C-alpha cells in the first residue's frame, strides 16, 4: 500500500480504513470544476489521473492534463489578495448578514479572515460542494487559465477593478 498505513491493523478492518482515507482526506475532483475556461473562453474539463484530480485543456486537439492543486492554490491566493487589508470591514458585514452583530462574532470572523492559509488548506481538503460551484457559476465567477495551468484571470462579479480602488 502506498501510504504504509496498514501496519498493525487487525485483519478484516483494512477496507474500512482505506475507504475513509480516500473519502475524507481528498476531494475527488478539482476545486473549481466547471468554472474554468481556457485562453479562448472554451470550457476546461476535469478528470482523475490515478488518484490526482486534473483539469483538461484542449490545446488544438491535444488534451493537456494539468494537476488541479497548483491551479486551485493560485486562484485561492488571488482571492486572498482581494481580502487582504479589508478583514475588519468584511467581518463586520458578515456578522451583520448572519444576524450576529456583536463584538465577539465580529472578532471570531475577523480572526478567520486573517488566517486564510489555514482556511484554504481546509477547502483544498474538503472541496467546494457542487451546489456551491453551481451558484458561483450562475453569479458569473470564472477562471481563465492557459495551456500550462497558469491562472490568467479570476473574474469575480461585484469586486472592484484594481484601478478603481
Backbone bond lengths (Angstrom), bond angles and torsions (degrees), N, CA, C in turn:
res aa  C-N    CA-C-N  psi(-1)  N-CA   C-N-CA  omega(-1)  CA-C   N-CA-C  phi
1 X - - - 1.454 - - 1.522 108.92 -
2 X 1.324 116.95 140.59 1.449 123.39 -173.74 1.531 113.10 -63.25
3 X 1.309 118.88 -40.96 1.460 121.54 -176.65 1.515 113.27 -80.39
4 X 1.312 119.58 -18.40 1.446 122.40 -177.19 1.521 112.51 66.85
5 X 1.324 117.09 27.92 1.461 121.50 -174.14 1.524 113.01 -95.25
6 X 1.302 118.85 2.22 1.455 119.97 -175.16 1.529 112.82 -92.10
7 X 1.301 117.73 -4.84 1.466 120.94 -178.07 1.526 109.82 -62.97
8 X 1.310 116.49 126.20 1.457 121.82 175.03 1.515 115.22 82.99
9 X 1.317 118.63 2.41 1.467 119.39 177.74 1.522 109.92 -83.56
10 X 1.313 117.68 140.03 1.458 120.43 179.61 1.524 111.02 -63.11
11 X 1.299 115.51 151.79 1.453 121.56 178.45 1.519 111.32 -60.03
12 X 1.337 116.42 141.59 1.458 121.41 176.35 1.521 114.07 88.64
13 X 1.302 118.99 -10.45 1.463 120.30 -178.40 1.516 112.21 -105.20
14 X 1.300 117.88 -7.03 1.458 120.43 -176.07 1.518 112.66 -63.08
15 X 1.319 119.50 -34.75 1.470 120.47 -176.15 1.525 111.58 -66.45
16 X 1.325 117.78 -36.85 1.458 120.82 177.68 1.521 109.54 -65.23
17 X 1.331 116.58 -41.56 1.455 121.51 -179.89 1.524 110.40 -62.18
18 X 1.308 118.37 -44.33 1.465 121.85 -179.33 1.524 110.22 -64.02
19 X 1.302 118.02 -43.80 1.466 120.78 179.25 1.522 110.08 -61.05
20 X 1.319 117.50 -43.17 1.453 120.23 179.36 1.524 111.65 -66.01
21 X 1.331 118.66 -40.25 1.465 120.91 179.01 1.514 110.58 -61.66
22 X 1.310 116.76 -45.36 1.449 120.06 -178.06 1.521 110.73 -71.77
23 X 1.305 117.94 -43.86 1.452 121.34 -173.87 1.514 114.78 -72.52
24 X 1.318 119.09 -33.73 1.454 120.14 -173.07 1.520 114.61 -97.82
25 X 1.297 119.09 -28.02 1.454 120.04 -170.39 1.519 115.21 -94.54
26 X 1.306 118.70 -16.67 1.441 118.17 -174.69 1.517 110.74 -143.64
27 X 1.340 116.92 129.55 1.457 117.35 175.80 1.526 109.58 -66.33
28 X 1.300 116.31 147.69 1.462 120.76 -176.75 1.520 112.31 -89.29
29 X 1.319 117.63 0.81 1.457 120.05 176.40 1.525 109.04 -144.53
30 X 1.334 116.43 162.65 1.463 118.82 179.61 1.531 111.18 -58.43
31 X 1.311 115.95 151.10 1.452 122.45 -176.26 1.524 112.38 -60.05
32 X 1.314 117.51 -40.15 1.465 121.51 -175.73 1.529 111.93 -109.96
33 X 1.327 117.20 35.08 1.468 121.88 179.36 1.525 110.17 -55.63
34 X 1.326 116.04 131.72 1.457 121.53 178.60 1.524 114.20 86.30
35 X 1.325 117.75 -5.27 1.465 121.25 -177.71 1.525 112.37 -112.21
36 X 1.319 117.06 3.16 1.463 120.80 -174.65 1.520 110.95 -110.31
37 X 1.332 114.23 138.21 1.459 122.00 174.86 1.520 108.46 -125.50
38 X 1.344 115.31 161.38 1.466 118.64 178.14 1.532 109.75 -89.90
39 X 1.313 115.93 -171.19 1.466 121.62 -177.46 1.526 112.54 -60.66
40 X 1.314 116.76 -24.23 1.465 121.80 -176.68 1.523 112.22 -104.67
41 X 1.340 116.20 19.81 1.468 124.01 178.36 1.527 113.63 65.33
42 X 1.339 117.27 20.34 1.460 121.51 175.99 1.528 108.49 -86.24
43 X 1.344 117.91 137.53 1.472 119.59 -179.86 1.529 111.41 -60.91
44 X 1.316 115.46 143.03 1.464 122.80 178.05 1.524 107.57 -100.95
45 X 1.318 116.71 128.69 1.462 121.35 179.53 1.513 111.44 -82.19
46 X 1.314 115.15 -178.17 1.468 119.91 174.78 1.515 108.85 -145.79
47 X 1.329 114.55 154.07 1.465 121.36 -176.69 1.530 108.09 -159.40
48 X 1.315 115.41 159.60 1.464 120.23 172.31 1.524 108.39 -96.15
49 X 1.323 116.65 128.86 1.462 121.85 172.96 1.523 104.72 -111.12
50 X 1.313 115.76 104.18 1.467 120.04 -170.18 1.509 107.31 68.50
51 X 1.317 117.01 -118.95 1.464 120.04 176.30 1.530 111.25 -111.18
52 X 1.352 116.60 12.64 1.462 120.34 -178.11 1.522 110.81 -103.95
53 X 1.350 117.13 121.15 1.462 119.96 176.15 1.529 109.76 -69.93
54 X 1.336 115.78 137.41 1.460 121.30 -178.63 1.523 110.41 -134.04
55 X 1.327 115.08 151.83 1.458 121.49 168.00 1.519 106.94 -91.23
56 X 1.332 117.48 145.56 1.458 122.07 -179.00 1.522 108.29 -117.03
57 X 1.345 115.73 111.75 1.458 122.16 -179.85 1.512 108.10 -103.47
58 X 1.328 116.45 128.73 1.458 121.82 178.08 1.527 108.12 -83.71
59 X 1.330 115.73 108.63 1.463 122.27 -179.67 1.528 108.38 -104.51
60 X 1.313 116.54 82.09 1.463 124.04 -179.10 1.533 110.46 51.75
61 X 1.308 116.47 51.48 1.455 122.16 177.20 1.515 114.79 93.56
62 X 1.322 117.70 -18.79 1.468 121.34 177.17 1.521 107.90 -94.97
63 X 1.317 117.06 121.16 1.464 120.95 -178.08 1.518 109.81 -88.37
64 X 1.329 115.16 109.79 1.464 121.33 178.61 1.521 109.29 -87.81
65 X 1.313 116.06 127.29 1.466 122.12 178.84 1.524 107.82 -99.00
66 X 1.320 115.27 112.51 1.464 122.28 -176.19 1.523 108.36 -109.12
67 X 1.332 118.80 120.38 1.471 119.80 176.95 1.532 110.15 -52.65
68 X 1.321 116.31 134.43 1.461 120.08 -172.03 1.519 114.15 -76.24
69 X 1.324 118.74 -30.39 1.463 119.35 -173.43 1.527 113.81 -59.53
70 X 1.347 120.31 -45.88 1.469 118.27 177.97 1.532 112.81 -62.01
71 X 1.319 117.32 -37.88 1.472 120.90 178.22 1.526 109.53 -65.99
72 X 1.330 116.68 -46.68 1.466 121.13 -179.90 1.523 111.16 -60.61
73 X 1.318 117.10 -40.55 1.474 120.69 178.76 1.530 111.19 -64.63
74 X 1.337 116.58 -40.22 1.470 119.78 177.32 1.521 110.62 -58.98
75 X 1.329 116.22 -44.81 1.464 120.87 -178.97 1.528 110.21 -64.61
76 X 1.319 117.26 -45.61 1.465 120.31 -179.78 1.528 111.21 -62.45
77 X 1.323 117.33 -39.11 1.465 119.90 178.44 1.528 110.65 -65.77
78 X 1.334 117.83 -38.88 1.461 120.68 177.35 1.527 110.59 -64.22
79 X 1.317 116.36 -40.11 1.460 120.27 177.88 1.534 110.27 -66.80
80 X 1.324 116.65 -36.87 1.459 121.15 178.05 1.520 112.36 -63.32
81 X 1.336 116.20 -36.21 1.464 119.94 178.55 1.529 111.51 -65.22
82 X 1.330 116.87 -32.15 1.465 120.63 177.42 1.527 110.09 -67.51
83 X 1.327 116.51 -37.94 1.468 121.96 -178.16 1.527 111.40 -75.52
84 X 1.333 116.06 -34.17 1.467 122.12 -174.42 1.534 111.54 -53.84
85 X 1.325 114.80 127.93 1.451 121.06 179.09 1.523 114.32 90.50
86 X 1.324 116.63 -9.77 1.466 121.32 -179.05 1.523 111.78 -118.47
87 X 1.326 116.97 18.74 1.461 121.08 -175.21 1.519 113.12 -58.38
88 X 1.333 116.66 -42.04 1.469 119.46 -176.92 1.529 111.63 -66.47
89 X 1.333 117.27 -41.58 1.466 120.54 178.95 1.529 110.83 -66.43
90 X 1.330 115.97 -43.53 1.463 120.30 179.43 1.521 111.36 -64.14
91 X 1.329 116.75 -40.67 1.462 120.94 179.88 1.525 110.16 -63.66
92 X 1.318 116.55 -42.55 1.464 120.59 -179.86 1.529 111.41 -63.22
93 X 1.332 116.83 -46.75 1.465 120.67 -179.45 1.530 111.72 -67.69
94 X 1.324 116.67 -37.91 1.469 120.26 178.40 1.523 110.45 -64.65
95 X 1.324 116.79 -43.98 1.469 120.92 178.53 1.532 110.68 -60.42
96 X 1.318 116.19 -41.34 1.474 120.05 178.02 1.524 110.99 -63.00
97 X 1.342 116.29 -44.57 1.463 120.38 -179.24 1.521 111.37 -63.40
98 X 1.332 116.75 -32.97 1.464 120.81 179.88 1.522 112.63 -83.40
99 X 1.330 116.52 -6.67 1.456 119.82 -178.00 1.517 112.43 75.45
100 X 1.311 117.36 19.63 1.467 123.35 -179.24 1.525 108.69 -117.35
101 X 1.308 116.82 56.45 1.459 122.02 -173.21 1.527 112.08 -82.82
102 X 1.329 117.09 56.06 1.463 121.16 175.83 1.526 108.46 -119.93
103 X 1.321 117.08 164.96 1.465 120.27 -173.72 1.528 112.94 -66.73
104 X 1.326 117.35 -28.56 1.466 119.69 -178.74 1.529 111.02 -72.10
105 X 1.323 116.58 -43.78 1.469 120.35 177.57 1.515 110.53 -63.62
106 X 1.329 115.69 -44.31 1.467 120.12 179.50 1.529 110.05 -60.39
107 X 1.323 117.62 -43.60 1.467 121.46 179.92 1.531 111.07 -64.40
108 X 1.324 117.14 -40.50 1.460 121.43 178.66 1.529 110.81 -62.72
109 X 1.327 116.58 -46.45 1.469 121.30 180.00 1.526 109.95 -65.04
110 X 1.320 116.63 -43.71 1.467 120.52 -179.92 1.527 110.80 -61.77
111 X 1.323 117.81 -39.55 1.460 121.85 177.34 1.531 111.14 -62.60
112 X 1.331 116.77 -41.12 1.463 120.33 177.90 1.525 110.82 -63.91
113 X 1.334 116.44 -38.62 1.464 120.38 179.80 1.532 111.58 -69.35
114 X 1.322 117.49 -29.03 1.462 120.47 179.20 1.526 111.99 -78.95
115 X 1.316 118.15 -16.91 1.469 122.89 178.01 1.528 109.92 -108.99
116 X 1.321 116.36 51.38 1.462 120.69 -175.23 1.518 113.80 -62.33
117 X 1.341 118.03 -34.77 1.467 119.33 -178.67 1.526 110.83 -58.61
118 X 1.333 116.88 -40.77 1.465 120.40 178.16 1.529 110.36 -66.05
119 X 1.317 116.52 -39.27 1.464 120.53 179.01 1.525 110.19 -65.73
120 X 1.334 116.48 -40.13 1.464 120.62 179.82 1.523 110.93 -64.41
121 X 1.327 117.43 -40.34 1.465 120.69 177.98 1.525 110.42 -60.84
122 X 1.325 116.40 -42.63 1.465 120.65 179.30 1.529 110.58 -63.49
123 X 1.323 117.24 -41.71 1.472 120.81 179.41 1.522 110.24 -65.95
124 X 1.326 117.34 -40.31 1.468 120.02 178.54 1.524 111.41 -62.42
125 X 1.334 117.34 -35.23 1.462 120.72 -179.79 1.519 112.58 -75.80
126 X 1.333 116.90 -40.30 1.466 119.84 -174.64 1.516 113.55 -93.67
127 X 1.327 117.64 -26.52 1.452 121.40 -178.92 1.518 111.96 84.38
128 X 1.316 114.87 175.27 1.462 122.28 176.45 1.522 106.45 -106.37
129 X 1.334 118.26 128.27 1.463 119.69 179.54 1.531 111.45 -58.22
130 X 1.304 115.44 150.89 1.468 121.12 -178.55 1.522 111.48 -55.30
131 X 1.335 116.93 -38.94 1.462 120.54 179.97 1.527 110.63 -64.45
132 X 1.327 116.51 -37.54 1.461 121.26 178.14 1.517 111.61 -65.11
133 X 1.335 116.74 -43.20 1.465 120.63 177.69 1.518 110.87 -65.42
134 X 1.343 116.60 -38.63 1.462 120.07 178.49 1.528 110.24 -62.77
135 X 1.330 116.58 -43.08 1.461 120.87 178.99 1.532 110.36 -63.51
136 X 1.332 116.33 -43.39 1.466 119.81 178.65 1.528 110.25 -59.66
137 X 1.322 117.03 -42.01 1.459 120.98 178.76 1.517 112.23 -64.76
138 X 1.339 116.85 -40.87 1.471 120.22 178.68 1.529 111.46 -64.80
139 X 1.328 116.40 -30.88 1.463 120.74 179.44 1.531 111.83 -79.58
140 X 1.343 117.19 -6.58 1.457 120.95 176.99 1.517 114.75 97.80
141 X 1.340 117.78 8.41 1.467 121.19 178.45 1.522 108.64 -68.57
142 X 1.334 115.85 128.90 1.462 121.49 179.94 1.504 110.01 -148.06
143 X 1.314 114.94 153.23 1.462 121.56 178.25 1.522 106.99 -126.80
144 X 1.320 116.28 130.69 1.460 120.30 177.83 1.524 108.29 -109.23
145 X 1.350 116.05 127.11 1.464 121.51 178.37 1.524 109.79 -124.51
146 X 1.333 115.72 162.58 1.458 119.08 173.70 1.526 109.42 -98.27
147 X 1.324 116.84 -176.63 1.468 121.08 -175.40 1.527 112.92 -70.63
148 X 1.327 117.42 -9.36 1.462 121.70 178.89 1.525 112.15 -99.54
149 X 1.329 117.29 -0.42 1.448 121.16 178.70 1.516 114.11 87.31
150 X 1.318 117.11 12.16 1.461 120.35 176.97 1.518 108.86 -84.27
151 X 1.328 116.55 133.22 1.458 121.05 179.90 1.517 108.38 -77.52
152 X 1.329 115.71 120.73 1.452 121.28 179.81 1.522 111.88 -90.17
153 X 1.352 114.86 -35.85 1.459 118.84 -175.25 1.524 109.71 -160.58
154 X 1.318 115.62 141.11 1.460 121.95 170.90 1.508 106.10 -115.66
155 X 1.319 116.81 115.26 1.460 121.95 -178.63 1.509 108.33 -96.40
156 X 1.325 115.02 110.90 1.464 122.12 -179.11 1.521 108.45 -119.88
157 X 1.303 119.28 100.46 1.462 120.07 179.00 1.537 110.77 -58.77
158 X 1.299 114.66 142.05 1.464 119.38 177.73 1.508 113.83 91.14
159 X 1.341 118.85 -1.22 1.465 120.29 175.96 1.510 108.54 -102.15
160 X 1.300 115.78 149.95 1.464 121.12 179.11 1.511 109.79 -75.33
161 X 1.316 115.12 143.74 1.465 120.19 175.13 1.524 108.33 -67.35
162 X 1.344 118.99 152.02 1.468 121.17 -176.91 1.533 113.36 -55.21
163 X 1.335 118.64 -34.13 1.455 119.81 -179.40 1.526 113.17 -81.67
164 X 1.343 118.42 -8.31 1.460 122.77 178.60 1.519 112.89 -85.69
165 X 1.330 118.25 -12.61 1.473 121.09 -174.54 1.467 112.52 -73.92
